[in-house]
Amino acid sequence: MAFNEQEEAKVRELLAAFENGKRINELDPAEGEPGAMRIEVMDASGETRSMELERAVAEAGNPIAGRWWANDQATPTAGGWFGSLDFLKRLPETLGLGRYLVTDDRELHKLDPKDSTRFADGSPAALDGSMGQCMWCWSRAWYFTEIVTAARTYWAITLKPLEGYKSVKIPVGGTSWLGAAVMDRTEQKLCSVISEAERYRGGAGAALNVANKAKHPGADAPQVTMLGMAATNLSTTAFGTNARKRGEGWEANWFVAQAAVQILFAVIMGTRNSQAPYNAEKDADGLYQGGFGTGVTDMPDWDGYNAYYPVIPTSVGLEMGDGTGLVEYGLPASEAAEDQAAPYKTFQVPVFFGLVHAGYGHLWRWTRGLTVSQEAGVKTEVYVAPSMYADFNPNSVEGLLKVAECPQAEGYIKRVSTKGLCMMPTAVGGSTSTYYADYFWTNGATQTGLRVRAAGGRADSGTTAGAFTALAHLAATYAYARYSSPLCVFVDDPTIEA
C-alpha cells in the first residue's frame, strides 16, 4: 500500500516524535504547585482522562466509598457511586461491621460472622450479659463528608478527613444489634442482651393485663409476658441515665450512633428509602441495592393485640449473624382466632449486616444528645451536644450547637441536614417513593417548647416509617409503650464542632 505525500509527512512526524521521546527520568522537573498539576489516569469506564495530581495522591492514600444523588431528580436511589469501587464493595469488611460482645470497659470482642453464639475464634459466647453487651459495631473509626454542588449531592465515607471539606469523625463504637433497649431490672441499667430471665423483662417491667383486648394472644406468649422482649415505657432521659450507669462512653441512642446507621445504610445500599423492595442480588457493579421492604411497620390493630407493647422478641434474627436479608417471624395467634396454628401476623424482619430492624419499624427510638426548640408559627431550630462525655440536659439548649432549622409543617422528607450529624429534615414535600421517602412529624406550627427526636417509626407506621423518619413533637418527659432507645457505645468521645 503506497502513501500519498501528505500521509508520508505524518508518518515522518510520528517517527521523529518517537525517536525524540524521553524517559521519565530524562524529563525536566515540574514547576508550580501540585494543585495546578494534572496527570493521566484511566477511570472506571476504561477511558483515559486527566486528574489533579494533588487529588490523585490524596485519594490513593485515603480512598472514598461514596454515592451521589442528582439534585434535580426526586428518586431516593443513588445516581451512582464515586471514589473507589473496590473500597465501596469492601466497606462493611473494612469497617468491621457486624456483631460483637462489648464489655463495660468498652473492649470489643468479635463474634463469628455466621454464628452469634460463638466468638470469632470458635469459643462459646453467652448473650445474657455475662460476657458483654450484644452490640452492632464498626471496629474502625471513619469519616463522613457531604459535598453539595449545583448538580449533585455526594455522601462520602473515608478513613481520614477529606482535604478541603468538612469531614466528621465517627469513632469506633456501635449500637444494640437488637434495634431496641433491654433493661436490667435488678441494677436499673440499660443493656443489650438476649435473655428470657425475669431480670430482663421487657415492656414496662411487668407482664401485661390484656384481658380486655379483643385480639390478645395467650397468657404465655412473650408478647404478653414481656419475657425476652425490649424495654419501653421510659422517657429519653431515663434511658440515658440508665445507660450511663455502665460508665464513660455508654449512652442511649446518642444522635451520632443514630446518624451512623442512616449514613451506612444509604451509602452501602445505594438508596435513602429503607422500605424500597428487598433485592438479594447485587447490581452490575457488584454493589448492594434496594431496601428491606415493609419490615415491621404494618401491624394490624396493635392496640387490640397487646396495647402497643413490643411484638418482636429480642432473639429474632439471631441466626443471621453478620448477614443481610429478611427473617420471617409469625406472631402467636389471637386467643379468639379459630385457627390457633395460623400466626396473627407474619413479618419479614430486616437485618443489615447483623443489625436487626435496620434502623426502622417495630419501636420508636428515642435519640439523645439532640434537642429541637420550636416557637409556634415562627421557627424550629435543631441543637446538638458537642460532647457525649459531658452531662446532657434535654430541657435546655445552653451549651449546645445550633446546626439546622426544620420546617414547621409535617410531610414526607425532601431534604435532610447532615450538619453536626443531626440528620434532621430541612424541607418536606416528598412522597412514599421520592427523596427520602420517610415522614417528618412536628407540631411546631402550633406549639412552643423543647422537643426530642424519636427515629425510625413503629410497628404500625406503614409507609411513614424508615431510617430517616423523625418525630419531633414530644417533650423529654414523655414515655409510652411503643418507645424504646437502643444502648450505644463509643470508644472515644464523638465530638461535634461548630
C-alpha positions in Angstrom: 0.0 0.0 0.0 1.5 3.3 -1.1 1.2 6.5 1.0 0.5 9.8 -0.6 2.7 12.8 0.1 0.6 14.1 3.0 0.4 10.7 4.7 4.2 10.2 4.3 4.8 13.5 6.1 2.6 12.4 9.0 4.5 9.1 9.3 7.8 11.0 9.4 6.4 13.3 12.2 5.4 10.3 14.2 8.8 8.6 13.8 10.6 11.8 14.8 8.4 12.2 17.9 9.1 8.6 18.9 12.9 9.0 18.4 13.0 12.2 20.3 10.9 10.9 23.2 12.3 11.0 26.7 12.1 8.6 29.6 10.5 9.9 32.8 14.0 10.3 34.4 15.1 12.4 31.5 12.3 15.0 31.8 12.8 18.4 33.3 11.4 18.8 36.9 7.8 20.1 37.0 7.3 23.7 38.2 4.4 25.1 40.2 2.1 23.9 43.0 0.8 20.3 43.0 -2.8 21.7 42.9 -2.1 23.1 39.5 -0.7 19.9 38.0 -2.6 17.2 36.2 -1.8 13.6 35.4 -3.2 11.0 33.0 -5.4 8.3 34.6 -7.7 5.5 33.4 -11.0 5.8 35.2 -13.7 3.1 35.9 -15.1 3.4 32.4 -11.7 2.3 30.9 -11.3 5.7 29.3 -8.1 7.8 29.7 -8.8 11.1 31.4 -6.9 13.8 33.4 -7.0 14.3 37.1 -5.5 16.8 39.5 -2.2 15.4 40.9 -3.0 16.6 44.4 -6.4 14.9 44.4 -5.0 11.7 43.0 -2.3 11.4 45.7 -4.8 12.2 48.4 -7.4 9.7 47.2 -4.8 7.0 46.7 -3.9 7.1 50.4 -7.5 7.8 51.5 -10.0 6.0 49.3 -13.6 7.2 49.1 -16.6 5.0 49.4 -19.3 7.2 48.0 -22.7 7.6 46.5 -24.2 10.6 44.7 -27.8 11.8 44.1 -28.8 14.2 41.3 -30.3 17.4 42.9 -32.8 17.8 40.1 -34.2 14.3 40.5 -36.6 13.0 43.2 -35.6 9.4 43.2 -34.3 8.1 46.6 -32.0 5.7 44.6 -28.4 7.0 44.2 -27.5 8.1 40.7 -24.2 6.3 41.0 -21.1 5.7 43.0 -17.9 7.7 43.2 -14.4 7.3 44.6 -13.1 3.7 44.8 -15.4 1.0 43.7 -13.3 -1.6 45.4 -13.3 0.3 48.7 -17.1 0.7 48.5 -17.5 -3.0 47.9 -15.2 -3.8 50.8 -16.6 -1.1 53.2 -18.5 -3.4 55.6 -15.4 -5.6 55.9 -13.0 -2.7 56.2 -15.0 -1.0 58.9 -15.6 -4.3 60.7 -19.4 -4.0 60.6 -21.1 -6.8 62.5 -21.9 -8.3 65.9 -19.7 -8.0 68.9 -19.9 -8.5 72.7 -18.7 -5.3 74.3 -17.6 -5.2 77.9 -18.3 -2.3 80.2 -14.7 -1.1 79.8 -15.5 -0.9 76.0 -13.5 -3.8 74.8 -14.9 -5.2 71.5 -14.9 -9.0 71.1 -15.9 -10.1 67.6 -18.5 -12.8 67.2 -18.4 -15.4 64.5 -19.9 -13.8 61.3 -22.2 -16.8 60.8 -22.9 -17.8 64.4 -23.6 -15.2 67.0 -23.4 -17.7 69.8 -19.6 -18.1 69.3 -16.7 -15.8 69.2 -14.6 -15.4 66.1 -12.1 -18.0 67.5 -14.9 -20.6 67.9 -15.2 -20.4 71.7 -18.8 -20.2 73.1 -20.3 -16.7 73.6 -23.0 -16.0 76.2 -25.6 -13.4 75.1 -27.1 -12.9 78.6 -24.8 -10.1 79.6 -22.3 -12.1 81.4 -19.7 -11.7 78.7 -20.7 -8.2 77.5 -23.4 -6.4 75.7 -24.8 -7.6 72.3 -23.7 -4.7 70.0 -23.6 -4.0 66.3 -20.3 -2.2 65.8 -17.8 -0.7 63.5 -14.3 -1.6 64.8 -12.5 1.1 62.8 -13.1 4.9 63.0 -14.3 6.6 59.9 -15.2 10.0 58.5 -18.4 11.2 56.8 -18.4 14.1 54.3 -21.3 15.6 52.4 -20.4 17.6 49.3 -23.1 19.6 47.6 -22.7 21.0 44.1 -25.2 22.7 41.8 -26.0 19.4 40.2 -25.3 16.7 42.8 -25.1 15.8 46.5 -22.3 13.4 47.4 -22.0 11.3 50.6 -18.5 10.0 51.2 -17.1 7.6 53.8 -13.3 7.7 54.2 -10.7 6.6 56.8 -9.2 10.0 57.1 -10.7 13.5 56.6 -11.2 14.7 53.0 -8.8 17.6 52.5 -10.7 20.8 51.7 -14.0 19.6 53.1 -15.8 19.4 56.4 -15.4 15.8 57.5 -16.9 14.5 60.7 -15.3 11.6 62.6 -17.3 8.6 63.8 -15.2 7.0 66.5 -15.1 3.2 67.0 -18.4 2.2 68.5 -21.8 0.8 67.9 -25.4 0.3 68.9 -27.5 -2.6 70.1 -27.9 -5.2 67.4 -31.5 -5.7 68.8 -32.6 -2.3 67.5 -34.1 -1.5 70.9 -33.3 -1.3 74.6 -33.3 -4.0 77.3 -33.4 -3.1 81.0 -31.6 -4.9 83.8 -34.4 -4.5 86.3 -32.1 -5.6 89.2 -29.4 -2.9 88.7 -31.5 -0.5 86.7 -29.0 -0.4 83.9 -29.7 -0.2 80.2 -28.4 -3.2 78.3 -28.4 -5.2 75.2 -28.9 -8.9 76.0 -30.9 -11.9 74.8 -32.5 -13.5 77.8 -35.9 -14.6 79.0 -34.9 -14.1 82.6 -37.2 -12.1 84.9 -34.3 -9.7 85.5 -34.6 -8.5 81.9 -38.4 -8.5 81.5 -39.3 -6.0 78.7 -42.1 -3.5 78.2 -42.6 -1.6 81.5 -41.1 -4.5 83.5 -44.3 -6.5 84.2 -46.5 -8.9 82.4 -49.4 -7.3 80.5 -53.0 -7.4 81.5 -54.7 -7.8 78.2 -57.9 -9.5 79.2 -59.9 -6.5 77.7 -58.0 -6.6 74.4 -60.1 -8.4 71.7 -57.2 -9.9 69.8 -54.8 -10.7 72.5 -52.6 -13.8 72.3 -52.3 -16.5 75.1 -51.1 -15.5 78.5 -47.8 -17.5 77.9 -46.9 -15.6 74.7 -43.8 -13.4 75.0 -46.0 -10.5 73.7 -47.9 -10.8 77.0 -45.3 -12.0 79.5 -42.8 -9.5 78.1 -40.0 -12.0 78.8 -37.3 -11.8 76.1 -38.7 -8.5 74.9 -37.4 -5.0 74.5 -37.8 -2.4 77.3 -40.2 0.5 76.6 -42.4 3.0 78.5 -39.4 5.1 79.7 -38.6 8.7 78.8 -35.5 9.5 76.8 -33.9 11.0 80.0 -34.5 7.8 81.9 -33.0 5.7 79.1 -29.9 7.9 79.0 -29.5 7.9 82.8 -29.7 4.1 82.9 -27.2 3.7 80.0 -24.6 6.0 81.6 -24.5 3.7 84.7 -22.3 1.5 82.6 -19.6 4.1 82.6 -18.0 6.6 80.3 -18.7 6.0 76.6 -22.2 4.4 77.1 -25.4 6.1 76.2 -28.9 5.6 74.8 -29.0 6.1 71.1 -26.8 9.1 71.1 -27.5 11.1 67.9 -24.1 10.2 66.4 -24.9 6.5 66.6 -28.3 7.1 65.0 -26.6 9.1 62.2 -24.1 6.3 61.6 -26.9 3.8 60.9 -28.6 6.2 58.5 -25.3 7.1 56.6 -24.1 3.5 56.4 -27.4 2.3 55.1 -27.6 4.9 52.4 -24.0 4.6 51.2 -23.9 0.8 51.3 -27.3 0.0 49.9 -27.4 3.0 47.5 -30.8 4.3 48.5 -32.4 6.6 51.1 -35.6 4.6 51.1 -35.5 1.9 53.8 -38.7 0.4 52.5 -37.6 0.0 48.9 -38.2 -3.6 47.8 -35.6 -6.0 49.1 -33.2 -7.3 46.4 -30.8 -10.1 47.3 -28.9 -9.6 44.0 -26.1 -7.1 43.6 -26.1 -4.6 40.8 -23.9 -4.6 37.7 -21.0 -3.0 39.6 -21.3 -5.7 42.4 -22.8 -3.3 44.9 -25.8 -3.8 47.2 -29.1 -2.3 46.1 -32.6 -1.7 47.4 -34.1 -1.5 50.9 -35.7 -4.0 53.2 -39.4 -3.7 52.3 -42.2 -3.2 54.7 -40.3 -4.7 57.7 -42.2 -4.5 61.0 -44.4 -1.5 60.0 -47.8 -2.9 59.1 -49.0 -4.4 62.4 -52.9 -4.7 62.3 -54.8 -3.5 65.4 -51.7 -3.3 67.6 -53.7 -1.9 70.5 -56.2 -4.8 70.3 -53.3 -7.3 70.3 -51.2 -6.1 73.2 -51.7 -2.4 73.8 -48.8 -1.1 71.7 -46.1 -3.1 73.6 -43.2 -4.8 71.8 -44.2 -7.6 69.4 -40.8 -8.9 68.2 -38.7 -10.9 70.6 -35.0 -9.9 71.0 -33.9 -13.3 69.8 -35.4 -12.8 66.3 -32.7 -12.6 63.7 -30.1 -14.3 65.9 -29.4 -16.9 63.2 -28.4 -14.2 60.7 -25.0 -13.5 62.2 -23.5 -10.6 60.3 -25.7 -11.3 57.3 -28.0 -9.1 55.4 -31.5 -10.1 54.5 -35.0 -10.8 55.8 -36.1 -13.1 58.7 -39.6 -14.4 58.8 -41.4 -14.2 62.2 -45.0 -15.0 62.9 -46.8 -13.5 65.9 -48.7 -16.0 68.1 -52.3 -16.3 67.2 -55.1 -14.4 69.0 -56.9 -16.5 71.5 -60.1 -15.5 69.7 -58.8 -17.0 66.4 -60.4 -20.2 65.1 -57.1 -21.4 63.7 -54.6 -21.3 66.6 -51.9 -22.7 64.3 -52.1 -19.6 62.0 -50.0 -16.6 63.0 -51.8 -13.4 63.9 -49.4 -11.6 61.6 -46.2 -12.7 59.8 -43.4 -10.2 59.4 -40.3 -10.1 57.3 -37.8 -8.6 59.8 -34.9 -6.7 58.2 -31.3 -7.5 59.1 -28.5 -5.2 57.9 -25.1 -6.8 58.4 -26.4 -8.1 61.7 -28.4 -5.1 62.8 -31.9 -6.3 63.4 -34.7 -4.0 62.1 -32.1 -2.0 60.0 -32.9 1.2 61.9 -36.7 1.4 61.3 -40.0 0.0 62.4 -41.2 -2.0 65.4 -40.5 0.6 68.1 -39.7 4.3 68.1 -36.1 5.0 69.0 -35.6 8.0 71.3 -32.5 9.9 70.2 -30.3 11.5 72.8 -28.0 14.5 72.5 -30.3 16.4 70.1 -32.8 19.0 71.1 -35.4 20.7 69.0 -36.5 24.2 70.0 -39.7 25.4 68.4 -41.5 28.7 68.5 -45.1 28.3 67.3 -45.6 29.7 63.8 -42.1 31.2 63.8 -39.2 28.7 63.6 -38.0 25.3 64.6 -34.3 25.1 65.5 -32.1 21.9 66.0 -29.3 21.8 68.5 -26.8 19.0 69.2 -24.4 18.4 72.2 -20.7 18.9 71.3 -19.7 16.0 73.6 -21.2 12.8 74.8 -18.7 12.7 77.7 -20.4 15.7 79.4 -23.7 15.8 81.1 -26.7 16.3 78.8 -29.9 18.1 79.7 -32.6 17.8 77.1 -34.6 20.6 78.8 -32.2 23.3 77.8 -30.2 24.4 74.8 -27.4 26.1 76.8 -24.0 24.9 75.7 -25.5 23.1 72.6 -24.6 23.9 69.0 -27.3 25.1 66.5 -27.0 23.0 63.4 -30.2 23.3 61.4 -33.8 24.6 61.1 -36.7 22.3 60.5 -39.9 23.1 58.6 -43.0 23.7 60.8 -45.2 21.6 58.5 -45.4 17.9 58.6 -44.8 15.8 55.5 -42.6 13.3 53.6 -39.0 14.5 53.9 -37.4 16.2 50.9 -34.1 17.4 52.3 -32.0 16.5 55.4 -29.3 18.4 57.1 -26.2 16.4 57.9 -24.5 19.3 59.8 -23.3 18.2 63.1 -24.7 14.7 62.2 -28.1 15.9 63.2 -29.8 14.2 60.2 -32.9 16.3 60.7 -35.3 17.4 57.9 -35.0 20.9 56.4 -37.7 20.6 53.8 -40.8 18.4 53.3 -42.9 17.9 50.1 -41.8 14.4 49.1 -43.7 11.2 49.0 -43.5 7.5 49.8 -41.4 6.9 46.7 -39.4 10.2 46.3 -36.4 11.9 48.0 -36.1 10.2 51.5 -39.5 8.5 51.3 -39.8 8.9 55.2 -42.0 11.2 57.2 -41.4 14.2 59.5 -43.8 14.7 62.4 -44.0 18.1 64.1 -46.3 20.4 65.9 -44.1 23.4 65.5 -46.7 25.4 63.8 -49.0 25.4 66.9 -46.8 24.7 69.9 -43.8 26.3 71.5 -41.2 24.5 73.6 -38.3 22.0 73.6 -38.7 18.6 71.9 -36.7 15.5 71.4 -36.4 13.2 68.3 -37.8 9.8 68.0 -36.4 7.9 65.0 -37.4 5.1 62.6 -41.2 4.7 63.1 -43.1 1.9 64.8 -44.9 -1.3 64.1 -48.0 0.3 62.7 -46.4 3.4 61.0 -46.8 2.0 57.5 -45.1 3.9 54.7 -44.2 6.8 57.0 -41.5 4.7 58.7 -37.9 4.5 57.7 -34.3 5.1 59.0 -34.7 8.8 58.2 -38.1 9.2 59.8 -38.2 11.8 62.6 -40.9 12.5 65.1 -40.2 15.8 67.0 -43.3 16.9 68.8 -42.8 15.3 72.2 -41.0 16.5 75.3 -38.2 14.7 77.0 -40.5 13.6 79.8 -42.8 11.6 77.6 -42.9 7.8 77.9 -45.1 5.2 76.3 -45.3 1.5 75.4 -44.0 1.9 71.8 -40.9 4.0 72.6 -37.5 2.4 73.3 -33.9 3.6 73.0 -31.1 1.2 72.0 -27.9 1.1 74.1 -24.9 2.6 72.2 -21.2 2.9 72.9 -18.2 4.9 71.7 -14.6 4.1 72.5 -13.7 7.8 72.1 -15.9 10.9 72.6 -17.9 11.5 69.4 -17.2 15.3 69.5 -19.1 17.7 67.2 -17.6 21.1 66.2 -19.5 24.2 65.3 
